[in-house]
Amino acid sequence: MRPRCVTTFIYKLKKTFIMNRLPITKRELEILTLVSSGLNAALIAQKLFISRPTLCGDTINMNRKLMAKNKTQLINNGFANGLLSTAP
C-alpha cells in the first residue's frame, strides 16, 4: 500500500473509532445544528439557556469527537457523519 493510502485509511479508521466510542449528545447536536444555521455563540447560549463557558465546553467536546479544528470543519464533519442534513 502506498503511504498516502495508509494515512487515509488510518485517518478514516480513527474517525470511525472516535465516532463510535464518543457519541454526540442531544445538547451537542442542538448546538451543532444552531452553529450550522449561522448563529453566533451569544445567540446560541441565549436560545438554549446556557452560559457561554458551557457552550464553549460543549463546542470543544464536539470538535474533539468530530476531529474538527474550527467551525467550518465541525459543520463539514457533521454533514459527513450524517448528523446534519441540508433540509430545513
Biopython code that builds the backbone (N, CA, C, O; Angstrom):
import numpy as np
from Bio.PDB.StructureBuilder import StructureBuilder

atoms = [
    (1, "MET", "N", (0.837, -1.180, 0.000)),
    (1, "MET", "CA", (0.000, 0.000, 0.000)),
    (1, "MET", "C", (0.882, 1.243, 0.000)),
    (1, "MET", "O", (1.927, 1.290, 0.649)),
    (2, "ARG", "N", (0.437, 2.233, -0.736)),
    (2, "ARG", "CA", (1.180, 3.498, -0.762)),
    (2, "ARG", "C", (1.011, 4.236, 0.559)),
    (2, "ARG", "O", (-0.015, 4.095, 1.224)),
    (3, "PRO", "N", (2.015, 5.022, 0.941)),
    (3, "PRO", "CA", (1.942, 5.736, 2.233)),
    (3, "PRO", "C", (0.703, 6.608, 2.372)),
    (3, "PRO", "O", (0.102, 6.669, 3.444)),
    (4, "ARG", "N", (0.322, 7.280, 1.298)),
    (4, "ARG", "CA", (-0.850, 8.156, 1.396)),
    (4, "ARG", "C", (-2.115, 7.340, 1.634)),
    (4, "ARG", "O", (-2.985, 7.752, 2.401)),
    (5, "CYS", "N", (-2.220, 6.191, 0.984)),
    (5, "CYS", "CA", (-3.388, 5.321, 1.186)),
    (5, "CYS", "C", (-3.449, 4.842, 2.630)),
    (5, "CYS", "O", (-4.521, 4.790, 3.233)),
    (6, "VAL", "N", (-2.291, 4.495, 3.177)),
    (6, "VAL", "CA", (-2.231, 4.037, 4.570)),
    (6, "VAL", "C", (-2.650, 5.164, 5.505)),
    (6, "VAL", "O", (-3.410, 4.943, 6.447)),
    (7, "THR", "N", (-2.156, 6.366, 5.246)),
    (7, "THR", "CA", (-2.506, 7.522, 6.076)),
    (7, "THR", "C", (-4.007, 7.791, 6.015)),
    (7, "THR", "O", (-4.635, 8.025, 7.047)),
    (8, "THR", "N", (-4.584, 7.760, 4.824)),
    (8, "THR", "CA", (-6.026, 7.978, 4.653)),
    (8, "THR", "C", (-6.813, 6.897, 5.382)),
    (8, "THR", "O", (-7.796, 7.186, 6.064)),
    (9, "PHE", "N", (-6.377, 5.657, 5.235)),
    (9, "PHE", "CA", (-7.058, 4.543, 5.896)),
    (9, "PHE", "C", (-7.024, 4.707, 7.408)),
    (9, "PHE", "O", (-8.046, 4.533, 8.072)),
    (10, "ILE", "N", (-5.864, 5.039, 7.957)),
    (10, "ILE", "CA", (-5.727, 5.215, 9.407)),
    (10, "ILE", "C", (-6.596, 6.372, 9.890)),
    (10, "ILE", "O", (-7.229, 6.274, 10.941)),
    (11, "TYR", "N", (-6.633, 7.475, 9.123)),
    (11, "TYR", "CA", (-7.460, 8.618, 9.497)),
    (11, "TYR", "C", (-8.934, 8.210, 9.554)),
    (11, "TYR", "O", (-9.633, 8.529, 10.515)),
    (12, "LYS", "N", (-9.403, 7.502, 8.517)),
    (12, "LYS", "CA", (-10.813, 7.086, 8.488)),
    (12, "LYS", "C", (-11.122, 6.102, 9.603)),
    (12, "LYS", "O", (-12.192, 6.160, 10.209)),
    (13, "LEU", "N", (-10.189, 5.197, 9.876)),
    (13, "LEU", "CA", (-10.383, 4.231, 10.947)),
    (13, "LEU", "C", (-10.451, 4.938, 12.296)),
    (13, "LEU", "O", (-11.306, 4.626, 13.124)),
    (14, "LYS", "N", (-9.554, 5.881, 12.511)),
    (14, "LYS", "CA", (-9.533, 6.647, 13.752)),
    (14, "LYS", "C", (-10.825, 7.448, 13.906)),
    (14, "LYS", "O", (-11.399, 7.507, 14.994)),
    (15, "LYS", "N", (-11.281, 8.066, 12.810)),
    (15, "LYS", "CA", (-12.508, 8.858, 12.831)),
    (15, "LYS", "C", (-13.700, 7.973, 13.187)),
    (15, "LYS", "O", (-14.537, 8.367, 13.999)),
    (16, "THR", "N", (-13.790, 6.787, 12.593)),
    (16, "THR", "CA", (-14.883, 5.856, 12.871)),
    (16, "THR", "C", (-14.828, 5.407, 14.326)),
    (16, "THR", "O", (-15.857, 5.348, 14.999)),
    (17, "PHE", "N", (-13.636, 5.092, 14.811)),
    (17, "PHE", "CA", (-13.474, 4.652, 16.192)),
    (17, "PHE", "C", (-13.932, 5.735, 17.161)),
    (17, "PHE", "O", (-14.651, 5.450, 18.118)),
    (18, "ILE", "N", (-13.522, 6.964, 16.918)),
    (18, "ILE", "CA", (-13.892, 8.068, 17.797)),
    (18, "ILE", "C", (-15.400, 8.293, 17.766)),
    (18, "ILE", "O", (-16.016, 8.492, 18.813)),
    (19, "MET", "N", (-16.000, 8.263, 16.583)),
    (19, "MET", "CA", (-17.442, 8.485, 16.479)),
    (19, "MET", "C", (-18.210, 7.380, 17.195)),
    (19, "MET", "O", (-19.215, 7.657, 17.851)),
    (20, "ASN", "N", (-17.755, 6.127, 17.083)),
    (20, "ASN", "CA", (-18.455, 5.029, 17.741)),
    (20, "ASN", "C", (-18.218, 5.027, 19.246)),
    (20, "ASN", "O", (-19.075, 4.589, 20.014)),
    (21, "ARG", "N", (-17.080, 5.506, 19.657)),
    (21, "ARG", "CA", (-16.723, 5.491, 21.069)),
    (21, "ARG", "C", (-17.301, 6.691, 21.815)),
    (21, "ARG", "O", (-17.704, 6.568, 22.972)),
    (22, "LEU", "N", (-17.344, 7.829, 21.170)),
    (22, "LEU", "CA", (-17.799, 9.054, 21.815)),
    (22, "LEU", "C", (-18.996, 9.642, 21.066)),
    (22, "LEU", "O", (-18.828, 10.539, 20.239)),
    (23, "PRO", "N", (-20.187, 9.149, 21.347)),
    (23, "PRO", "CA", (-21.354, 9.657, 20.619)),
    (23, "PRO", "C", (-21.659, 11.114, 20.963)),
    (23, "PRO", "O", (-21.365, 11.592, 22.059)),
    (24, "ILE", "N", (-22.243, 11.787, 20.014)),
    (24, "ILE", "CA", (-22.665, 13.170, 20.199)),
    (24, "ILE", "C", (-23.912, 13.184, 21.083)),
    (24, "ILE", "O", (-24.857, 12.431, 20.846)),
    (25, "THR", "N", (-23.907, 14.041, 22.096)),
    (25, "THR", "CA", (-25.078, 14.139, 22.979)),
    (25, "THR", "C", (-26.188, 14.936, 22.289)),
    (25, "THR", "O", (-25.969, 15.601, 21.276)),
    (26, "LYS", "N", (-27.368, 14.848, 22.865)),
    (26, "LYS", "CA", (-28.505, 15.597, 22.325)),
    (26, "LYS", "C", (-28.219, 17.099, 22.342)),
    (26, "LYS", "O", (-28.518, 17.801, 21.376)),
    (27, "ARG", "N", (-27.645, 17.584, 23.433)),
    (27, "ARG", "CA", (-27.318, 19.013, 23.551)),
    (27, "ARG", "C", (-26.286, 19.414, 22.507)),
    (27, "ARG", "O", (-26.421, 20.459, 21.872)),
    (28, "GLU", "N", (-25.250, 18.586, 22.324)),
    (28, "GLU", "CA", (-24.219, 18.889, 21.322)),
    (28, "GLU", "C", (-24.819, 18.932, 19.926)),
    (28, "GLU", "O", (-24.433, 19.765, 19.107)),
    (29, "LEU", "N", (-25.764, 18.036, 19.653)),
    (29, "LEU", "CA", (-26.427, 18.042, 18.345)),
    (29, "LEU", "C", (-27.255, 19.307, 18.154)),
    (29, "LEU", "O", (-27.295, 19.862, 17.055)),
    (30, "GLU", "N", (-27.914, 19.767, 19.212)),
    (30, "GLU", "CA", (-28.655, 21.029, 19.149)),
    (30, "GLU", "C", (-27.699, 22.185, 18.834)),
    (30, "GLU", "O", (-27.991, 23.032, 17.989)),
    (31, "ILE", "N", (-26.568, 22.206, 19.519)),
    (31, "ILE", "CA", (-25.580, 23.265, 19.296)),
    (31, "ILE", "C", (-25.030, 23.196, 17.881)),
    (31, "ILE", "O", (-24.898, 24.222, 17.214)),
    (32, "LEU", "N", (-24.709, 21.995, 17.420)),
    (32, "LEU", "CA", (-24.190, 21.816, 16.057)),
    (32, "LEU", "C", (-25.184, 22.322, 15.022)),
    (32, "LEU", "O", (-24.797, 22.968, 14.048)),
    (33, "THR", "N", (-26.449, 22.033, 15.227)),
    (33, "THR", "CA", (-27.487, 22.492, 14.306)),
    (33, "THR", "C", (-27.568, 24.021, 14.289)),
    (33, "THR", "O", (-27.690, 24.627, 13.224)),
    (34, "LEU", "N", (-27.499, 24.634, 15.460)),
    (34, "LEU", "CA", (-27.565, 26.094, 15.536)),
    (34, "LEU", "C", (-26.308, 26.744, 14.951)),
    (34, "LEU", "O", (-26.390, 27.781, 14.293)),
    (35, "VAL", "N", (-25.149, 26.130, 15.193)),
    (35, "VAL", "CA", (-23.903, 26.643, 14.614)),
    (35, "VAL", "C", (-23.997, 26.591, 13.093)),
    (35, "VAL", "O", (-23.608, 27.539, 12.410)),
    (36, "SER", "N", (-24.513, 25.483, 12.563)),
    (36, "SER", "CA", (-24.607, 25.340, 11.110)),
    (36, "SER", "C", (-25.618, 26.299, 10.492)),
    (36, "SER", "O", (-25.549, 26.602, 9.301)),
    (37, "SER", "N", (-26.560, 26.775, 11.311)),
    (37, "SER", "CA", (-27.533, 27.741, 10.787)),
    (37, "SER", "C", (-26.992, 29.164, 10.786)),
    (37, "SER", "O", (-27.639, 30.078, 10.275)),
    (38, "GLY", "N", (-25.791, 29.355, 11.364)),
    (38, "GLY", "CA", (-25.144, 30.655, 11.287)),
    (38, "GLY", "C", (-25.241, 31.525, 12.527)),
    (38, "GLY", "O", (-24.793, 32.671, 12.519)),
    (39, "LEU", "N", (-25.824, 30.989, 13.597)),
    (39, "LEU", "CA", (-25.930, 31.790, 14.820)),
    (39, "LEU", "C", (-24.578, 31.901, 15.509)),
    (39, "LEU", "O", (-23.759, 30.985, 15.444)),
    (40, "ASN", "N", (-24.352, 33.041, 16.174)),
    (40, "ASN", "CA", (-23.097, 33.206, 16.911)),
    (40, "ASN", "C", (-23.247, 32.632, 18.322)),
    (40, "ASN", "O", (-24.342, 32.246, 18.731)),
    (41, "ALA", "N", (-22.146, 32.581, 19.054)),
    (41, "ALA", "CA", (-22.121, 31.945, 20.373)),
    (41, "ALA", "C", (-23.096, 32.597, 21.352)),
    (41, "ALA", "O", (-23.776, 31.903, 22.107)),
    (42, "ALA", "N", (-23.166, 33.919, 21.341)),
    (42, "ALA", "CA", (-24.060, 34.616, 22.272)),
    (42, "ALA", "C", (-25.519, 34.242, 22.027)),
    (42, "ALA", "O", (-26.266, 34.001, 22.975)),
    (43, "LEU", "N", (-25.919, 34.194, 20.778)),
    (43, "LEU", "CA", (-27.306, 33.852, 20.453)),
    (43, "LEU", "C", (-27.619, 32.391, 20.752)),
    (43, "LEU", "O", (-28.712, 32.069, 21.217)),
    (44, "ILE", "N", (-26.657, 31.504, 20.484)),
    (44, "ILE", "CA", (-26.871, 30.083, 20.773)),
    (44, "ILE", "C", (-27.030, 29.886, 22.279)),
    (44, "ILE", "O", (-27.947, 29.191, 22.717)),
    (45, "ALA", "N", (-26.157, 30.486, 23.065)),
    (45, "ALA", "CA", (-26.234, 30.358, 24.523)),
    (45, "ALA", "C", (-27.565, 30.895, 25.046)),
    (45, "ALA", "O", (-28.191, 30.286, 25.913)),
    (46, "GLN", "N", (-27.990, 32.033, 24.515)),
    (46, "GLN", "CA", (-29.258, 32.631, 24.942)),
    (46, "GLN", "C", (-30.434, 31.732, 24.560)),
    (46, "GLN", "O", (-31.348, 31.525, 25.358)),
    (47, "LYS", "N", (-30.406, 31.204, 23.349)),
    (47, "LYS", "CA", (-31.509, 30.376, 22.868)),
    (47, "LYS", "C", (-31.635, 29.068, 23.645)),
    (47, "LYS", "O", (-32.742, 28.573, 23.857)),
    (48, "LEU", "N", (-30.495, 28.507, 24.072)),
    (48, "LEU", "CA", (-30.506, 27.231, 24.793)),
    (48, "LEU", "C", (-30.491, 27.395, 26.307)),
    (48, "LEU", "O", (-30.475, 26.406, 27.039)),
    (49, "PHE", "N", (-30.497, 28.645, 26.782)),
    (49, "PHE", "CA", (-30.489, 28.948, 28.216)),
    (49, "PHE", "C", (-29.279, 28.324, 28.921)),
    (49, "PHE", "O", (-29.405, 27.721, 29.987)),
    (50, "ILE", "N", (-28.113, 28.484, 28.304)),
    (50, "ILE", "CA", (-26.868, 28.014, 28.904)),
    (50, "ILE", "C", (-25.862, 29.165, 28.904)),
    (50, "ILE", "O", (-26.023, 30.145, 28.176)),
    (51, "SER", "N", (-24.834, 29.034, 29.721)),
    (51, "SER", "CA", (-23.814, 30.089, 29.770)),
    (51, "SER", "C", (-22.847, 29.928, 28.598)),
    (51, "SER", "O", (-22.754, 28.856, 28.000)),
    (52, "ARG", "N", (-22.136, 30.994, 28.282)),
    (52, "ARG", "CA", (-21.138, 30.931, 27.208)),
    (52, "ARG", "C", (-20.022, 29.949, 27.525)),
    (52, "ARG", "O", (-19.591, 29.225, 26.627)),
    (53, "PRO", "N", (-19.519, 29.890, 28.791)),
    (53, "PRO", "CA", (-18.490, 28.883, 29.086)),
    (53, "PRO", "C", (-18.985, 27.440, 28.872)),
    (53, "PRO", "O", (-18.225, 26.584, 28.419)),
    (54, "THR", "N", (-20.251, 27.177, 29.197)),
    (54, "THR", "CA", (-20.824, 25.851, 28.951)),
    (54, "THR", "C", (-20.861, 25.572, 27.458)),
    (54, "THR", "O", (-20.532, 24.472, 27.016)),
    (55, "LEU", "N", (-21.262, 26.565, 26.690)),
    (55, "LEU", "CA", (-21.298, 26.424, 25.232)),
    (55, "LEU", "C", (-19.898, 26.162, 24.684)),
    (55, "LEU", "O", (-19.723, 25.320, 23.804)),
    (56, "CYS", "N", (-18.911, 26.875, 25.196)),
    (56, "CYS", "CA", (-17.529, 26.666, 24.752)),
    (56, "CYS", "C", (-17.068, 25.249, 25.076)),
    (56, "CYS", "O", (-16.408, 24.611, 24.256)),
    (57, "GLY", "N", (-17.404, 24.759, 26.250)),
    (57, "GLY", "CA", (-17.034, 23.394, 26.624)),
    (57, "GLY", "C", (-17.669, 22.359, 25.723)),
    (57, "GLY", "O", (-17.015, 21.406, 25.300)),
    (58, "ASP", "N", (-18.958, 22.547, 25.427)),
    (58, "ASP", "CA", (-19.652, 21.621, 24.524)),
    (58, "ASP", "C", (-19.053, 21.669, 23.124)),
    (58, "ASP", "O", (-18.929, 20.638, 22.462)),
    (59, "THR", "N", (-18.683, 22.855, 22.678)),
    (59, "THR", "CA", (-18.089, 23.009, 21.347)),
    (59, "THR", "C", (-16.721, 22.330, 21.290)),
    (59, "THR", "O", (-16.384, 21.693, 20.292)),
    (60, "ILE", "N", (-15.941, 22.465, 22.349)),
    (60, "ILE", "CA", (-14.635, 21.800, 22.410)),
    (60, "ILE", "C", (-14.819, 20.281, 22.346)),
    (60, "ILE", "O", (-14.083, 19.587, 21.644)),
    (61, "ASN", "N", (-15.800, 19.781, 23.079)),
    (61, "ASN", "CA", (-16.070, 18.339, 23.049)),
    (61, "ASN", "C", (-16.483, 17.877, 21.651)),
    (61, "ASN", "O", (-16.032, 16.831, 21.184)),
    (62, "MET", "N", (-17.331, 18.647, 20.989)),
    (62, "MET", "CA", (-17.746, 18.282, 19.618)),
    (62, "MET", "C", (-16.565, 18.311, 18.666)),
    (62, "MET", "O", (-16.427, 17.429, 17.819)),
    (63, "ASN", "N", (-15.714, 19.318, 18.798)),
    (63, "ASN", "CA", (-14.532, 19.387, 17.935)),
    (63, "ASN", "C", (-13.668, 18.144, 18.111)),
    (63, "ASN", "O", (-13.147, 17.600, 17.138)),
    (64, "ARG", "N", (-13.519, 17.703, 19.337)),
    (64, "ARG", "CA", (-12.722, 16.501, 19.609)),
    (64, "ARG", "C", (-13.397, 15.264, 19.028)),
    (64, "ARG", "O", (-12.740, 14.437, 18.395)),
    (65, "LYS", "N", (-14.689, 15.134, 19.237)),
    (65, "LYS", "CA", (-15.423, 13.961, 18.760)),
    (65, "LYS", "C", (-15.480, 13.886, 17.241)),
    (65, "LYS", "O", (-15.418, 12.801, 16.663)),
    (66, "LEU", "N", (-15.599, 15.050, 16.594)),
    (66, "LEU", "CA", (-15.703, 15.077, 15.130)),
    (66, "LEU", "C", (-14.371, 15.386, 14.457)),
    (66, "LEU", "O", (-14.311, 15.578, 13.242)),
    (67, "MET", "N", (-13.305, 15.434, 15.253)),
    (67, "MET", "CA", (-11.965, 15.689, 14.730)),
    (67, "MET", "C", (-11.919, 16.965, 13.901)),
    (67, "MET", "O", (-11.403, 16.975, 12.783)),
    (68, "ALA", "N", (-12.459, 18.031, 14.456)),
    (68, "ALA", "CA", (-12.506, 19.325, 13.772)),
    (68, "ALA", "C", (-11.601, 20.319, 14.501)),
    (68, "ALA", "O", (-11.453, 20.270, 15.722)),
    (69, "LYS", "N", (-11.010, 21.209, 13.733)),
    (69, "LYS", "CA", (-10.132, 22.228, 14.309)),
    (69, "LYS", "C", (-10.785, 23.607, 14.326)),
    (69, "LYS", "O", (-10.311, 24.515, 15.008)),
    (70, "ASN", "N", (-11.874, 23.759, 13.575)),
    (70, "ASN", "CA", (-12.558, 25.049, 13.527)),
    (70, "ASN", "C", (-14.034, 24.823, 13.206)),
    (70, "ASN", "O", (-14.470, 23.692, 12.991)),
    (71, "LYS", "N", (-14.781, 25.901, 13.177)),
    (71, "LYS", "CA", (-16.221, 25.817, 12.965)),
    (71, "LYS", "C", (-16.581, 25.230, 11.594)),
    (71, "LYS", "O", (-17.536, 24.462, 11.473)),
    (72, "THR", "N", (-15.814, 25.596, 10.573)),
    (72, "THR", "CA", (-16.074, 25.082, 9.228)),
    (72, "THR", "C", (-15.895, 23.572, 9.178)),
    (72, "THR", "O", (-16.741, 22.863, 8.634)),
    (73, "GLN", "N", (-14.807, 23.081, 9.739)),
    (73, "GLN", "CA", (-14.583, 21.635, 9.780)),
    (73, "GLN", "C", (-15.645, 20.936, 10.612)),
    (73, "GLN", "O", (-16.080, 19.836, 10.272)),
    (74, "LEU", "N", (-16.056, 21.561, 11.687)),
    (74, "LEU", "CA", (-17.092, 20.986, 12.541)),
    (74, "LEU", "C", (-18.380, 20.774, 11.748)),
    (74, "LEU", "O", (-18.987, 19.705, 11.814)),
    (75, "ILE", "N", (-18.786, 21.780, 11.010)),
    (75, "ILE", "CA", (-20.008, 21.677, 10.216)),
    (75, "ILE", "C", (-19.839, 20.655, 9.096)),
    (75, "ILE", "O", (-20.724, 19.828, 8.877)),
    (76, "ASN", "N", (-18.715, 20.701, 8.387)),
    (76, "ASN", "CA", (-18.475, 19.739, 7.304)),
    (76, "ASN", "C", (-18.468, 18.305, 7.825)),
    (76, "ASN", "O", (-19.049, 17.415, 7.203)),
    (77, "ASN", "N", (-17.816, 18.079, 8.960)),
    (77, "ASN", "CA", (-17.786, 16.737, 9.529)),
    (77, "ASN", "C", (-19.158, 16.320, 10.058)),
    (77, "ASN", "O", (-19.489, 15.135, 10.065)),
    (78, "GLY", "N", (-19.944, 17.281, 10.495)),
    (78, "GLY", "CA", (-21.320, 16.987, 10.897)),
    (78, "GLY", "C", (-22.137, 16.483, 9.724)),
    (78, "GLY", "O", (-22.900, 15.527, 9.863)),
    (79, "PHE", "N", (-21.984, 17.113, 8.574)),
    (79, "PHE", "CA", (-22.660, 16.638, 7.364)),
    (79, "PHE", "C", (-22.119, 15.282, 6.932)),
    (79, "PHE", "O", (-22.886, 14.383, 6.586)),
    (80, "ALA", "N", (-20.795, 15.134, 6.953)),
    (80, "ALA", "CA", (-20.153, 13.890, 6.505)),
    (80, "ALA", "C", (-20.563, 12.693, 7.359)),
    (80, "ALA", "O", (-20.628, 11.568, 6.862)),
    (81, "ASN", "N", (-20.839, 12.929, 8.635)),
    (81, "ASN", "CA", (-21.218, 11.845, 9.534)),
    (81, "ASN", "C", (-22.730, 11.685, 9.674)),
    (81, "ASN", "O", (-23.202, 10.910, 10.505)),
    (82, "GLY", "N", (-23.478, 12.413, 8.866)),
    (82, "GLY", "CA", (-24.929, 12.261, 8.880)),
    (82, "GLY", "C", (-25.628, 12.912, 10.054)),
    (82, "GLY", "O", (-26.797, 12.629, 10.314)),
    (83, "LEU", "N", (-24.930, 13.781, 10.764)),
    (83, "LEU", "CA", (-25.539, 14.457, 11.906)),
    (83, "LEU", "C", (-26.356, 15.672, 11.470)),
    (83, "LEU", "O", (-27.283, 16.083, 12.167)),
    (84, "LEU", "N", (-26.016, 16.235, 10.335)),
    (84, "LEU", "CA", (-26.726, 17.381, 9.774)),
    (84, "LEU", "C", (-27.251, 17.007, 8.404)),
    (84, "LEU", "O", (-26.664, 16.179, 7.707)),
    (85, "SER", "N", (-28.354, 17.617, 8.022)),
    (85, "SER", "CA", (-28.883, 17.421, 6.674)),
    (85, "SER", "C", (-29.134, 18.783, 6.044)),
    (85, "SER", "O", (-29.218, 19.794, 6.741)),
    (86, "THR", "N", (-29.251, 18.802, 4.732)),
    (86, "THR", "CA", (-29.471, 20.071, 4.051)),
    (86, "THR", "C", (-30.908, 20.531, 4.127)),
    (86, "THR", "O", (-31.195, 21.700, 3.869)),
    (87, "ALA", "N", (-31.824, 19.633, 4.479)),
    (87, "ALA", "CA", (-33.238, 20.003, 4.575)),
    (87, "ALA", "C", (-33.457, 20.857, 5.814)),
    (87, "ALA", "O", (-32.837, 20.611, 6.848)),
    (88, "PRO", "N", (-34.340, 21.869, 5.725)),
    (88, "PRO", "CA", (-34.614, 22.723, 6.886)),
    (88, "PRO", "C", (-35.326, 22.010, 7.999)),
    (88, "PRO", "O", (-35.615, 22.613, 9.033)),
]
sb = StructureBuilder()
sb.init_structure("model")
sb.init_model(0)
sb.init_chain("A")
sb.init_seg("    ")
for serial, (resi, resn, name, xyz) in enumerate(atoms, 1):
    if name == "N":
        sb.init_residue(resn, " ", resi, " ")
    sb.init_atom(name, np.array(xyz, "f"), 0.0, 1.0, " ", f" {name:<3s}", serial, name[0])
structure = sb.get_structure()
